[in-house]
Amino acid sequence: MQILSFPEAATPTDLRVQVGEIQEQVWPSESGPDAPVATPTHDPALRPISMLLVGEGTVLAALDILFKEIVHVDRCLSAGGLSRVVTSEQARGRGYGRQLVAAARERMAAQGLDLGLFTCDRPLQPFYESAGWRVLPGAVLIGGTPQDPFPSDQPGFDKVMMSGFFSAAGRQAQASFHHSRIELYPGEIDKLW
């Protein structure tokens, strides 16, 4: 097995198709499994990187990392977040997803990001914690745009914020993120990344 990384738009088509099929298992689309899945899905302004755990040419798990500069309490910080984390139905329960999520965390830290932030469904909190991420207590991620905000605490959502503080600047700002509303604003395509 190996972990492969590509800018999302440069991911080889055969691998992108496999990722699309796994995503369809988890989040069925209105157009069904026959819909084209080989096209990029993220806003290019977020510089998406696809990370894939591949064994013998088969994608076992996949995720995307998105990047953005944010301003929080008058500090400009480089942030990354996980998006579309999936493991194929046939490969679940073997630790592949955890291995990939931990590798993504290491990559984000190695790239010099100040922090990593993303939301997950509350039942997935222990999974992400097992891969090195930590809950950001009381925090709310505000996605969408300033004109059309999309907060993670809106009715019907049961999300928790996961985080990693990698750089000295990130660690220095960490306490200011607790119990705060974090203005991410990744846009209309990746509302909460």
LOLUM-638437 format. One record per atom (N, C-alpha, C): residue in three letters; x, y, z; atom name; residue number from 1. Coordinates in nm, 4 decimals. Atoms other than C-alpha are relative to their C-alpha. Layout:
REM LOLUM-638437
res_xx_yy_zz_atom_n
ALA_X_Y_Z_CA_NUM
...
This chain:
REM LOLUM-638437
res_xx_yy_zz_atom_n
MET_0.0829_-0.1181_0.0000_N_1
MET_0.0000_0.0000_0.0000_CA_1
MET_0.0872_0.1242_0.0000_C_1
GLN_-0.0721_-0.1264_0.0025_N_2
GLN_0.1042_0.3554_-0.0651_CA_2
GLN_-0.0984_0.1156_0.0037_C_2
ILE_0.0791_-0.1213_0.0009_N_3
ILE_-0.0256_0.7056_-0.0127_CA_3
ILE_0.0494_0.0861_-0.1143_C_3
LEU_-0.0302_-0.0846_0.1143_N_4
LEU_-0.0384_0.9115_-0.3294_CA_4
LEU_-0.0663_0.1357_0.0201_C_4
SER_0.0547_-0.1362_-0.0106_N_5
SER_-0.0913_1.2882_-0.3420_CA_5
SER_0.0116_0.0694_-0.1341_C_5
PHE_0.0038_-0.0748_0.1261_N_6
PHE_-0.1888_1.5043_-0.6365_CA_6
PHE_-0.0793_0.1285_0.0221_C_6
PRO_0.0977_-0.1084_0.0072_N_7
PRO_-0.3312_1.8476_-0.6948_CA_7
PRO_-0.1291_-0.0623_-0.0548_C_7
GLU_0.1243_0.0675_0.0387_N_8
GLU_-0.6986_1.7562_-0.7334_CA_8
GLU_-0.0171_-0.0087_-0.1514_C_8
ALA_0.0201_-0.0019_0.1448_N_9
ALA_-0.7123_1.8582_-1.1004_CA_9
ALA_0.0984_-0.0901_-0.0743_C_9
ALA_-0.1007_0.0848_0.0647_N_10
ALA_-0.4017_1.6467_-1.1762_CA_10
ALA_-0.0087_-0.1458_0.0434_C_10
THR_0.0162_0.1386_-0.0422_N_11
THR_-0.5266_1.3265_-1.0117_CA_11
THR_-0.0304_-0.0848_-0.1228_C_11
PRO_0.0269_0.0838_0.1175_N_12
PRO_-0.5103_1.0488_-1.2727_CA_12
PRO_-0.1469_-0.0421_-0.0064_C_12
THR_0.1431_0.0248_0.0191_N_13
THR_-0.8538_0.9840_-1.4185_CA_13
THR_-0.0454_-0.1327_0.0595_C_13
ASP_0.0437_0.1301_-0.0525_N_14
ASP_-0.8657_0.6141_-1.3236_CA_14
ASP_-0.0131_0.0036_0.1525_C_14
LEU_0.0085_-0.0119_-0.1455_N_15
LEU_-0.7978_0.7006_-0.9587_CA_15
LEU_-0.1157_0.0907_0.0402_C_15
ARG_0.1096_-0.0925_-0.0296_N_16
ARG_-1.0412_0.9949_-0.9611_CA_16
ARG_-0.1355_-0.0704_-0.0163_C_16
VAL_0.1240_0.0753_0.0201_N_17
VAL_-1.3135_0.7626_-1.0986_CA_17
VAL_-0.0252_-0.0912_0.1198_C_17
GLN_0.0157_0.0866_-0.1173_N_18
GLN_-1.2496_0.5167_-0.8139_CA_18
GLN_-0.0421_0.0802_0.1232_C_18
VAL_0.0364_-0.0855_-0.1134_N_19
VAL_-1.2672_0.7985_-0.5583_CA_19
VAL_-0.1470_0.0405_-0.0120_C_19
GLY_0.1398_-0.0377_0.0216_N_20
GLY_-1.5959_0.9140_-0.7114_CA_20
GLY_-0.0957_-0.1138_0.0324_C_20
GLU_0.0845_0.1162_-0.0298_N_21
GLU_-1.7365_0.5626_-0.6815_CA_21
GLU_-0.0110_-0.0224_0.1516_C_21
ILE_0.0035_0.0137_-0.1466_N_22
ILE_-1.6418_0.5457_-0.3119_CA_22
ILE_-0.0856_0.1110_0.0602_C_22
GLN_0.0810_-0.1107_-0.0503_N_23
GLN_-1.7924_0.8904_-0.2507_CA_23
GLN_-0.1480_-0.0247_-0.0256_C_23
GLU_0.1395_0.0322_0.0337_N_24
GLU_-2.1116_0.7734_-0.4226_CA_24
GLU_-0.0570_-0.1030_0.0985_C_24
GLN_0.0445_0.0963_-0.1008_N_25
GLN_-2.1285_0.4833_-0.1731_CA_25
GLN_-0.0428_0.0728_0.1283_C_25
VAL_0.0219_-0.0704_-0.1260_N_26
VAL_-2.1165_0.7295_0.1170_CA_26
VAL_-0.1047_0.1106_-0.0133_C_26
TRP_0.0904_-0.1130_0.0224_N_27
TRP_-2.3021_1.0297_-0.0266_CA_27
TRP_-0.0643_-0.0152_-0.1372_C_27
PRO_0.0628_0.0204_0.1310_N_28
PRO_-2.5328_0.9104_-0.3078_CA_28
PRO_-0.0489_0.1316_-0.0596_C_28
SER_0.0422_-0.1220_0.0688_N_29
SER_-2.5952_1.1837_-0.5636_CA_29
SER_-0.1373_-0.0195_-0.0619_C_29
GLU_0.1305_0.0065_0.0650_N_30
GLU_-2.9253_1.2682_-0.7255_CA_30
GLU_0.0095_-0.0677_-0.1364_C_30
SER_-0.0157_0.0577_0.1334_N_31
SER_-2.7860_1.1591_-1.0614_CA_31
SER_0.0422_-0.1463_0.0030_C_31
GLY_-0.0289_0.1420_-0.0131_N_32
GLY_-2.6884_0.8183_-0.9256_CA_32
GLY_0.1421_-0.0378_-0.0339_C_32
PRO_-0.1368_0.0469_0.0177_N_33
PRO_-2.3785_0.6040_-0.9681_CA_33
PRO_0.0532_0.0138_-0.1429_C_33
ASP_-0.0469_-0.0130_0.1383_N_34
ASP_-2.3653_0.6572_-1.3467_CA_34
ASP_0.0432_0.1418_-0.0344_C_34
ALA_-0.0395_-0.1385_0.0247_N_35
ALA_-2.2937_1.0300_-1.3101_CA_35
ALA_0.1505_0.0079_-0.0202_C_35
PRO_-0.1452_-0.0152_0.0178_N_36
PRO_-1.9504_1.1477_-1.4311_CA_36
PRO_0.0659_0.0387_0.1322_C_36
VAL_-0.0661_-0.0250_-0.1291_N_37
VAL_-1.7102_1.1434_-1.1356_CA_37
VAL_0.1472_0.0356_-0.0153_C_37
ALA_-0.1427_-0.0215_0.0201_N_38
ALA_-1.3741_1.2151_-1.2909_CA_38
ALA_0.0382_0.1478_-0.0034_C_38
THR_-0.0317_-0.1418_0.0037_N_39
THR_-1.3982_1.5949_-1.2726_CA_39
THR_0.0283_0.0520_0.1407_C_39
PRO_-0.0269_-0.0585_-0.1314_N_40
PRO_-1.2592_1.8086_-0.9893_CA_40
PRO_-0.1285_0.0533_0.0642_C_40
THR_0.1217_-0.0393_-0.0711_N_41
THR_-1.5146_1.8986_-0.7215_CA_41
THR_0.0184_0.1213_0.0894_C_41
HIS_-0.0256_-0.1104_-0.0921_N_42
HIS_-1.3479_2.1754_-0.5185_CA_42
HIS_0.0300_0.1289_-0.0745_C_42
ASP_-0.0351_-0.1312_0.0528_N_43
ASP_-1.2979_2.5455_-0.5746_CA_43
ASP_0.1525_0.0038_-0.0175_C_43
PRO_-0.1455_-0.0035_0.0220_N_44
PRO_-0.9509_2.5779_-0.7350_CA_44
PRO_0.0716_0.1050_0.0855_C_44
ALA_-0.0624_-0.1037_-0.0834_N_45
ALA_-0.8891_2.8912_-0.5231_CA_45
ALA_0.0453_-0.0562_0.1345_C_45
LEU_-0.0380_0.0626_-0.1270_N_46
LEU_-0.8610_2.6571_-0.2210_CA_46
LEU_0.1171_-0.0970_-0.0165_C_46
ARG_-0.1187_0.0811_0.0316_N_47
ARG_-0.5655_2.4755_-0.3863_CA_47
ARG_-0.0145_-0.1456_0.0478_C_47
PRO_0.0257_0.1352_-0.0517_N_48
PRO_-0.7131_2.1257_-0.3289_CA_48
PRO_0.1074_-0.1018_-0.0369_C_48
ILE_-0.0919_0.1129_0.0151_N_49
ILE_-0.4772_1.8327_-0.2817_CA_49
ILE_-0.0784_-0.1266_0.0317_C_49
SER_0.0634_0.1290_-0.0269_N_50
SER_-0.6136_1.4791_-0.3097_CA_50
SER_0.1055_-0.0959_0.0525_C_50
MET_-0.0863_0.1037_-0.0556_N_51
MET_-0.4545_1.2117_-0.0921_CA_51
MET_-0.0762_-0.1309_-0.0072_C_51
LEU_0.0641_0.1288_0.0218_N_52
LEU_-0.5282_0.8494_-0.1747_CA_52
LEU_0.0857_-0.1107_0.0598_C_52
LEU_-0.0674_0.1207_-0.0474_N_53
LEU_-0.4385_0.5267_0.0043_CA_53
LEU_-0.0340_-0.1085_-0.1012_C_53
VAL_0.0196_0.0907_0.1129_N_54
VAL_-0.3906_0.2787_-0.2788_CA_54
VAL_0.0740_-0.1304_0.0254_C_54
GLY_-0.0604_0.1326_-0.0084_N_55
GLY_-0.3243_-0.0942_-0.2712_CA_55
GLY_-0.0237_-0.0750_-0.1297_C_55
GLU_0.0077_0.0748_0.1259_N_56
GLU_-0.2504_-0.2819_-0.5956_CA_56
GLU_-0.0925_0.0669_-0.1006_C_56
GLY_0.0779_-0.0748_0.0975_N_57
GLY_-0.4083_-0.0072_-0.8058_CA_57
GLY_-0.1416_0.0328_0.0422_C_57
THR_0.1358_-0.0243_-0.0478_N_58
THR_-0.7255_0.0080_-0.5956_CA_58
THR_0.0019_0.1058_0.1099_C_58
VAL_0.0116_-0.1031_-0.1030_N_59
VAL_-0.8193_0.3187_-0.3965_CA_59
VAL_-0.0776_-0.0589_0.1177_C_59
LEU_0.0618_0.0527_-0.1216_N_60
LEU_-0.8961_0.2071_-0.0404_CA_60
LEU_-0.0619_0.1114_0.0846_C_60
ALA_0.0481_-0.1160_-0.0753_N_61
ALA_-0.9408_0.5497_0.1202_CA_61
ALA_0.0478_0.1252_-0.0720_C_61
ALA_-0.0349_-0.1254_0.0680_N_62
ALA_-0.9332_0.9085_-0.0008_CA_62
ALA_-0.0450_0.1177_0.0845_C_62
LEU_0.0406_-0.1261_-0.0611_N_63
LEU_-0.9525_1.2641_0.1251_CA_63
LEU_0.0611_0.1125_-0.0810_C_63
ASP_-0.0557_-0.1192_0.0615_N_64
ASP_-0.8864_1.6151_0.0057_CA_64
ASP_0.0403_0.0963_0.1106_C_64
ILE_-0.0423_-0.1069_-0.0897_N_65
ILE_-0.6975_1.8931_0.1810_CA_65
ILE_-0.0205_0.1308_-0.0743_C_65
LEU_0.0241_-0.1323_0.0566_N_66
LEU_-0.8070_2.2511_0.1160_CA_66
LEU_0.0765_0.1022_0.0822_C_66
PHE_-0.0862_-0.0987_-0.0638_N_67
PHE_-0.6043_2.5623_0.1985_CA_67
PHE_-0.0577_0.1401_-0.0149_C_67
LYS_0.0481_-0.1377_0.0044_N_68
LYS_-0.6912_2.9205_0.2841_CA_68
LYS_0.0666_0.0811_0.1102_C_68
GLU_-0.0436_-0.0929_-0.1044_N_69
GLU_-0.5560_3.2200_0.4703_CA_69
GLU_-0.1255_0.0474_0.0721_C_69
ILE_0.1130_-0.0516_-0.0767_N_70
ILE_-0.7898_3.3213_0.7516_CA_70
ILE_0.0485_0.1113_0.0908_C_70
VAL_-0.0298_-0.1034_-0.0984_N_71
VAL_-0.8050_3.6203_0.9813_CA_71
VAL_-0.0850_-0.0320_0.1224_C_71
HIS_0.0695_0.0301_-0.1254_N_72
HIS_-0.8918_3.5439_1.3420_CA_72
HIS_0.0622_0.0851_0.1097_C_72
VAL_-0.0444_-0.0919_-0.1045_N_73
VAL_-0.8663_3.7996_1.6231_CA_73
VAL_0.1190_0.0824_-0.0512_C_73
ASP_-0.0988_-0.0888_0.0629_N_74
ASP_-0.6685_4.0288_1.3926_CA_74
ASP_0.1325_-0.0679_-0.0350_C_74
ARG_-0.1210_0.0726_0.0418_N_75
ARG_-0.4151_3.7553_1.3081_CA_75
ARG_-0.0282_-0.0713_-0.1312_C_75
CYS_0.0110_0.0733_0.1267_N_76
CYS_-0.3635_3.6236_0.9571_CA_76
CYS_0.0758_-0.1322_0.0164_C_76
LEU_-0.0576_0.1331_-0.0196_N_77
LEU_-0.3005_3.2498_0.9690_CA_77
LEU_-0.0278_-0.0873_-0.1220_C_77
SER_0.0208_0.0949_0.1095_N_78
SER_-0.2546_2.9805_0.7061_CA_78
SER_-0.0688_-0.1241_0.0562_C_78
ALA_0.0806_0.1112_-0.0501_N_79
ALA_-0.5162_2.7110_0.7497_CA_79
ALA_-0.0227_-0.1027_-0.1095_C_79
GLY_0.0388_0.1082_0.0894_N_80
GLY_-0.5940_2.3776_0.5944_CA_80
GLY_-0.1131_-0.0762_0.0647_C_80
GLY_0.1096_0.0796_-0.0537_N_81
GLY_-0.8909_2.1505_0.6311_CA_81
GLY_-0.0212_-0.1254_-0.0807_C_81
LEU_0.0300_0.1252_0.0675_N_82
LEU_-0.9976_1.7995_0.5470_CA_82
LEU_-0.1380_0.0084_-0.0625_C_82
SER_0.1276_0.0038_0.0693_N_83
SER_-1.2779_1.7382_0.3015_CA_83
SER_-0.0163_-0.1359_-0.0659_C_83
ARG_0.0359_0.1228_0.0712_N_84
ARG_-1.4534_1.4334_0.1580_CA_84
ARG_0.0850_-0.1201_0.0415_C_84
VAL_-0.0755_0.1138_-0.0524_N_85
VAL_-1.2847_1.1758_0.3801_CA_85
VAL_-0.0869_-0.1251_-0.0159_C_85
VAL_0.0766_0.1228_0.0249_N_86
VAL_-1.3972_0.8302_0.2654_CA_86
VAL_0.0904_-0.1226_-0.0002_C_86
THR_-0.0639_0.1308_0.0122_N_87
THR_-1.3021_0.4635_0.2901_CA_87
THR_-0.0993_-0.0889_-0.0733_C_87
SER_0.0909_0.0867_0.0750_N_88
SER_-1.4432_0.2079_0.0489_CA_88
SER_-0.0671_-0.0995_0.0939_C_88
GLU_0.0748_0.0934_-0.0851_N_89
GLU_-1.7061_-0.0245_0.1931_CA_89
GLU_0.0791_-0.1282_0.0248_C_89
GLN_-0.0743_0.1256_-0.0119_N_90
GLN_-1.4842_-0.3281_0.1277_CA_90
GLN_0.1233_0.0121_0.0885_C_90
ALA_-0.1253_-0.0194_-0.0748_N_91
ALA_-1.1853_-0.1747_0.3114_CA_91
ALA_-0.0214_0.0533_0.1411_C_91
ARG_0.0261_-0.0577_-0.1323_N_92
ARG_-1.3565_-0.0451_0.6257_CA_92
ARG_0.0376_-0.0965_0.1120_C_92
GLY_-0.0319_0.0780_-0.1184_N_93
GLY_-1.2511_-0.1602_0.9706_CA_93
GLY_0.1426_-0.0499_0.0051_C_93
ARG_-0.1399_0.0453_0.0045_N_94
ARG_-0.8845_-0.2100_0.8800_CA_94
ARG_0.0995_0.1104_0.0340_C_94
GLY_-0.0884_-0.1104_-0.0382_N_95
GLY_-0.7474_0.1281_0.9882_CA_95
GLY_0.0503_0.0839_-0.1160_C_95
TYR_-0.0495_-0.0748_0.1159_N_96
TYR_-0.6954_0.2615_0.6354_CA_96
TYR_-0.0384_0.1474_0.0065_C_96
GLY_0.0437_-0.1388_-0.0118_N_97
GLY_-0.9016_0.5764_0.6908_CA_97
GLY_0.0807_0.0746_0.1041_C_97
ARG_-0.0787_-0.0614_-0.1081_N_98
ARG_-0.7216_0.6501_1.0177_CA_98
ARG_0.1433_0.0265_-0.0480_C_98
GLN_-0.1361_-0.0162_0.0511_N_99
GLN_-0.3841_0.5967_0.8486_CA_99
GLN_0.0083_0.1200_-0.0939_C_99
LEU_-0.0011_-0.1104_0.0962_N_100
LEU_-0.4740_0.8419_0.5706_CA_100
LEU_-0.0241_0.1339_0.0685_C_100
VAL_0.0287_-0.1247_-0.0714_N_101
VAL_-0.6202_1.1056_0.8057_CA_101
VAL_0.1224_0.0439_0.0820_C_101
ALA_-0.1214_-0.0331_-0.0749_N_102
ALA_-0.3061_1.0886_1.0238_CA_102
ALA_0.1089_0.0508_-0.0949_C_102
ALA_-0.0996_-0.0451_0.0990_N_103
ALA_-0.0855_1.1222_0.7133_CA_103
ALA_-0.0327_0.1405_-0.0499_C_103
ALA_0.0393_-0.1345_0.0426_N_104
ALA_-0.2861_1.4273_0.6047_CA_104
ALA_0.0370_0.1025_0.1060_C_104
ARG_-0.0365_-0.0908_-0.1096_N_105
ARG_-0.2323_1.5851_0.9460_CA_105
ARG_0.1508_0.0267_-0.0024_C_105
GLU_-0.1455_-0.0155_0.0071_N_106
GLU_0.1434_1.5214_0.9192_CA_106
GLU_0.0405_0.0864_-0.1186_C_106
ARG_-0.0328_-0.0787_0.1192_N_107
ARG_0.1507_1.6661_0.5684_CA_107
ARG_-0.0307_0.1478_0.0230_C_107
MET_0.0359_-0.1389_-0.0245_N_108
MET_-0.0304_1.9820_0.6760_CA_108
MET_0.1015_0.0672_0.0920_C_108
ALA_-0.1006_-0.0547_-0.0906_N_109
ALA_0.2157_2.0335_0.9611_CA_109
ALA_0.1327_0.0203_-0.0725_C_109
ALA_-0.1269_-0.0081_0.0720_N_110
ALA_0.5145_1.9640_0.7334_CA_110
ALA_0.0006_0.1108_-0.1048_C_110
GLN_0.0092_-0.1062_0.1004_N_111
GLN_0.3902_2.2169_0.4771_CA_111
GLN_0.0096_0.1383_0.0616_C_111
GLY_-0.0156_-0.1287_-0.0654_N_112
GLY_0.4238_2.4904_0.7360_CA_112
GLY_-0.1298_0.0731_0.0281_C_112
LEU_0.1257_-0.0655_-0.0345_N_113
LEU_0.0545_2.5599_0.7920_CA_113
LEU_-0.0008_0.0367_0.1479_C_113
ASP_0.0149_-0.0377_-0.1402_N_114
ASP_-0.0326_2.7398_1.1114_CA_114
ASP_-0.0960_-0.0937_0.0717_C_114
LEU_0.1003_0.0837_-0.0649_N_115
LEU_-0.3361_2.5226_1.1801_CA_115
LEU_-0.0830_-0.0756_-0.1019_C_115
GLY_0.0986_0.0750_0.0759_N_116
GLY_-0.5835_2.2696_1.0533_CA_116
GLY_-0.1328_0.0093_0.0716_C_116
LEU_0.1341_-0.0137_-0.0558_N_117
LEU_-0.9576_2.3168_1.1054_CA_117
LEU_-0.0993_-0.0682_-0.0926_C_117
PHE_0.1094_0.0546_0.0791_N_118
PHE_-1.2600_2.1214_0.9886_CA_118
PHE_-0.1090_-0.0476_0.0946_C_118
THR_0.1107_0.0530_-0.0785_N_119
THR_-1.5973_2.0013_1.1069_CA_119
THR_-0.0200_-0.1461_-0.0359_C_119
CYS_0.0410_0.1374_0.0275_N_120
CYS_-1.7172_1.6455_1.1363_CA_120
CYS_-0.1282_-0.0282_0.0758_C_120
ASP_0.1174_0.0426_-0.0748_N_121
ASP_-2.0350_1.4732_1.2447_CA_121
ASP_0.0459_-0.0487_0.1376_C_121
ARG_-0.0380_0.0309_-0.1382_N_122
ARG_-2.0266_1.4279_1.6222_CA_122
ARG_0.0413_-0.1465_0.0209_C_122
PRO_-0.0418_0.1392_-0.0221_N_123
PRO_-2.0137_1.0432_1.6059_CA_123
PRO_0.1397_-0.0332_-0.0552_C_123
LEU_-0.1329_0.0258_0.0575_N_124
LEU_-1.6872_1.0685_1.4047_CA_124
LEU_0.1136_0.0604_0.0830_C_124
GLN_-0.1027_-0.0633_-0.0827_N_125
GLN_-1.5032_1.2649_1.6758_CA_125
GLN_0.1066_-0.0995_0.0473_C_125
PRO_-0.1043_0.0927_-0.0460_N_126
PRO_-1.3290_0.9563_1.8261_CA_126
PRO_0.0915_-0.0486_-0.1131_C_126
PHE_-0.0814_0.0419_0.1147_N_127
PHE_-1.2120_0.8488_1.4798_CA_127
PHE_0.1088_0.1034_-0.0282_C_127
TYR_-0.0984_-0.1048_0.0302_N_128
TYR_-1.0434_1.1842_1.4113_CA_128
TYR_0.0989_0.0183_0.1154_C_128
GLU_-0.0913_-0.0100_-0.1133_N_129
GLU_-0.9001_1.2003_1.7632_CA_129
GLU_0.1033_-0.1125_-0.0043_C_129
SER_-0.0947_0.1116_0.0077_N_130
SER_-0.7416_0.8583_1.7060_CA_130
SER_0.1079_0.0233_-0.1053_C_130
ALA_-0.0982_-0.0336_0.1025_N_131
ALA_-0.5593_1.0112_1.4078_CA_131
ALA_0.0773_0.1275_0.0342_C_131
GLY_-0.0811_-0.1123_-0.0447_N_132
GLY_-0.4131_1.2986_1.6117_CA_132
GLY_-0.0691_0.1354_0.0040_C_132
TRP_0.0735_-0.1259_-0.0036_N_133
TRP_-0.6802_1.5701_1.5723_CA_133
TRP_-0.0625_0.0194_0.1380_C_133
ARG_0.0598_-0.0309_-0.1296_N_134
ARG_-0.8312_1.7451_1.8748_CA_134
ARG_-0.1249_0.0847_-0.0183_C_134
VAL_0.1216_-0.0812_0.0021_N_135
VAL_-1.1730_1.8921_1.9454_CA_135
VAL_0.0351_0.1426_0.0380_C_135
LEU_-0.0148_-0.1412_-0.0321_N_136
LEU_-1.1848_2.2694_1.9478_CA_136
LEU_-0.1255_0.0394_0.0779_C_136
PRO_0.1195_-0.0145_-0.0829_N_137
PRO_-1.4207_2.3293_2.2412_CA_137
PRO_-0.0808_0.1262_-0.0307_C_137
GLY_0.0931_-0.1107_0.0163_N_138
GLY_-1.7254_2.5445_2.1755_CA_138
GLY_0.0155_0.0810_-0.1264_C_138
ALA_-0.0249_-0.0789_0.1209_N_139
ALA_-1.6018_2.6619_1.8355_CA_139
ALA_-0.1031_-0.0309_-0.1083_C_139
VAL_0.0909_0.0115_0.1135_N_140
VAL_-1.8235_2.7194_1.5333_CA_140
VAL_0.0744_0.0488_-0.1233_C_140
LEU_-0.0625_-0.0390_0.1263_N_141
LEU_-1.6904_2.7281_1.1788_CA_141
LEU_-0.1067_0.0666_-0.0861_C_141
ILE_0.0935_-0.0707_0.0867_N_142
ILE_-1.8601_2.9841_0.9571_CA_142
ILE_0.0516_-0.0112_-0.1428_C_142
GLY_-0.0356_0.0214_0.1392_N_143
GLY_-1.8465_2.8752_0.5970_CA_143
GLY_-0.0783_0.0913_-0.0918_C_143
GLY_0.0692_-0.0803_0.0989_N_144
GLY_-2.0037_3.0044_0.2798_CA_144
GLY_0.0775_0.1258_-0.0319_C_144
THR_-0.0613_-0.1297_0.0294_N_145
THR_-1.9349_3.3720_0.2139_CA_145
THR_-0.0500_0.1007_0.1032_C_145
PRO_0.0506_-0.1010_-0.0936_N_146
PRO_-1.9698_3.6884_0.4236_CA_146
PRO_-0.1438_0.0423_-0.0334_C_146
GLN_0.1347_-0.0392_0.0418_N_147
GLN_-2.2826_3.7702_0.2194_CA_147
GLN_-0.1016_-0.1126_0.0220_C_147
ASP_0.0881_0.1163_-0.0167_N_148
ASP_-2.4271_3.4175_0.2581_CA_148
ASP_0.0695_-0.1011_0.0915_C_148
PRO_-0.0725_0.0875_-0.0924_N_149
PRO_-2.2753_3.2591_0.5732_CA_149
PRO_-0.0677_-0.1352_0.0176_C_149
PHE_0.0462_0.1380_-0.0175_N_150
PHE_-2.3067_2.8853_0.6377_CA_150
PHE_0.0659_-0.0538_0.1265_C_150
PRO_-0.0634_0.0391_-0.1259_N_151
PRO_-2.2357_2.8191_1.0088_CA_151
PRO_-0.0185_-0.1482_0.0324_C_151
SER_0.0051_0.1422_-0.0357_N_152
SER_-2.1622_2.4733_1.1449_CA_152
SER_-0.0955_-0.0284_0.1158_C_152
ASP_0.0955_0.0221_-0.1089_N_153
ASP_-2.4104_2.5264_1.4321_CA_153
ASP_-0.1441_0.0288_-0.0422_C_153
GLN_0.1366_-0.0271_0.0454_N_154
GLN_-2.7151_2.5806_1.2151_CA_154
GLN_-0.0932_-0.1152_0.0364_C_154
PRO_0.0964_0.1046_-0.0363_N_155
PRO_-3.0348_2.3876_1.2951_CA_155
PRO_0.0132_-0.1221_-0.0914_C_155
GLY_-0.0102_0.1251_0.0757_N_156
GLY_-3.0196_2.0240_1.1903_CA_156
GLY_0.1408_-0.0552_-0.0113_C_156
PHE_-0.1388_0.0466_0.0034_N_157
PHE_-2.6405_2.0020_1.2115_CA_157
PHE_0.0389_-0.0479_0.1397_C_157
ASP_-0.0571_0.0451_-0.1269_N_158
ASP_-2.4643_1.8054_1.4845_CA_158
ASP_0.1493_-0.0182_-0.0239_C_158
LYS_-0.1412_-0.0012_0.0365_N_159
LYS_-2.1050_1.8998_1.4119_CA_159
LYS_0.0882_0.0355_0.1188_C_159
VAL_-0.1037_-0.0444_-0.0923_N_160
VAL_-1.7906_1.9302_1.6175_CA_160
VAL_0.1162_0.0507_-0.0843_C_160
MET_-0.1183_-0.0544_0.0663_N_161
MET_-1.4804_2.1266_1.5260_CA_161
MET_0.1222_-0.0804_0.0411_C_161
MET_-0.1257_0.0688_-0.0254_N_162
MET_-1.1569_1.9355_1.4937_CA_162
MET_0.1129_0.0956_-0.0388_C_162
SER_-0.1090_-0.0942_0.0235_N_163
SER_-0.8218_2.1121_1.4987_CA_163
SER_0.1363_-0.0626_0.0252_C_163
GLY_-0.1401_0.0274_-0.0265_N_164
GLY_-0.4477_2.0880_1.4939_CA_164
GLY_0.0730_0.1328_-0.0113_C_164
PHE_-0.0756_-0.1252_0.0022_N_165
PHE_-0.2145_2.3777_1.5760_CA_165
PHE_0.1464_-0.0371_-0.0205_C_165
PHE_-0.1289_0.0525_0.0440_N_166
PHE_0.1152_2.3263_1.3963_CA_166
PHE_0.1169_0.0954_0.0232_C_166
SER_-0.1119_-0.0941_-0.0073_N_167
SER_0.3282_2.6416_1.3939_CA_167
SER_0.0001_0.0725_0.1344_C_167
ALA_-0.0064_-0.0810_-0.1219_N_168
ALA_0.4430_2.8678_1.6764_CA_168
ALA_-0.1123_0.1031_-0.0004_C_168
ALA_0.1081_-0.0988_0.0092_N_169
ALA_0.1964_3.1334_1.5524_CA_169
ALA_-0.1354_-0.0662_0.0237_C_169
GLY_0.1245_0.0728_-0.0216_N_170
GLY_-0.0819_2.8750_1.5448_CA_170
GLY_-0.0196_-0.0354_0.1458_C_170
ARG_0.0113_0.0373_-0.1418_N_171
ARG_-0.0070_2.7507_1.8937_CA_171
ARG_-0.0235_0.1227_0.0882_C_171
GLN_0.0194_-0.1232_-0.0766_N_172
GLN_0.0110_3.1081_2.0219_CA_172
GLN_-0.1450_0.0470_-0.0100_C_172
ALA_0.1386_-0.0438_0.0207_N_173
ALA_-0.3371_3.1761_1.8784_CA_173
ALA_-0.1028_-0.1023_0.0474_C_173
GLN_0.0914_0.1110_-0.0284_N_174
GLN_-0.4886_2.8440_1.9921_CA_174
GLN_-0.1120_0.0360_0.0973_C_174
ALA_0.1016_-0.0304_-0.1006_N_175
ALA_-0.6710_2.9711_2.3008_CA_175
ALA_-0.1078_0.0929_-0.0546_C_175
SER_0.0983_-0.0940_0.0551_N_176
SER_-0.8415_3.2441_2.0972_CA_176
SER_-0.1041_-0.0702_-0.0873_C_176
PHE_0.0950_0.0753_0.0824_N_177
PHE_-1.0146_2.9751_1.8884_CA_177
PHE_-0.1049_-0.0724_0.0847_C_177
HIS_0.0952_0.0683_-0.0869_N_178
HIS_-1.1859_2.8130_2.1875_CA_178
HIS_-0.1246_0.0861_0.0162_C_178
HIS_0.1285_-0.0682_-0.0208_N_179
HIS_-1.5551_2.9047_2.2153_CA_179
HIS_-0.0113_0.1254_-0.0863_C_179
SER_0.0050_-0.1145_0.0903_N_180
SER_-1.5312_3.1333_1.9122_CA_180
SER_-0.0729_-0.0371_-0.1287_C_180
ARG_0.0580_0.0182_0.1330_N_181
ARG_-1.6972_3.1785_1.5764_CA_181
ARG_0.1115_0.0325_-0.0988_C_181
ILE_-0.1165_-0.0100_0.0871_N_182
ILE_-1.4287_3.1210_1.3148_CA_182
ILE_-0.0468_0.0268_-0.1429_C_182
GLU_0.0426_-0.0420_0.1333_N_183
GLU_-1.4811_3.3050_0.9864_CA_183
GLU_0.0925_-0.0602_-0.1055_C_183
LEU_-0.0778_0.0681_0.1034_N_184
LEU_-1.3489_3.0603_0.7296_CA_184
LEU_-0.0346_0.0527_-0.1382_C_184
TYR_0.0502_-0.0487_0.1278_N_185
TYR_-1.5618_3.1691_0.4307_CA_185
TYR_0.0730_-0.0596_-0.1212_C_185
PRO_-0.0659_0.0610_0.1156_N_186
PRO_-1.4312_2.9164_0.1750_CA_186
PRO_-0.0747_0.0167_-0.1323_C_186
GLY_0.0722_-0.0258_0.1242_N_187
GLY_-1.6991_3.0162_-0.0788_CA_187
GLY_-0.1260_-0.0831_-0.0140_C_187
GLU_0.1273_0.0674_0.0276_N_188
GLU_-2.0086_2.8698_-0.2391_CA_188
GLU_0.0153_-0.1483_-0.0326_C_188
ILE_-0.0183_0.1406_0.0394_N_189
ILE_-1.8612_2.5400_-0.3621_CA_189
ILE_0.0312_-0.0872_0.1213_C_189
ASP_-0.0437_0.0740_-0.1183_N_190
ASP_-1.6907_2.4204_-0.0436_CA_190
ASP_-0.0466_0.0725_0.1245_C_190
LYS_0.0573_-0.0850_-0.1044_N_191
LYS_-1.9220_2.5738_0.2118_CA_191
LYS_0.0653_-0.0181_0.1362_C_191
LEU_-0.0654_0.0223_-0.1298_N_192
LEU_-1.7641_2.4106_0.5177_CA_192
LEU_0.1303_-0.0784_-0.0122_C_192
TRP_-0.1083_0.0908_0.0349_N_193
TRP_-1.4822_2.2188_0.3573_CA_193
TRP_0.0020_-0.1118_0.0963_C_193
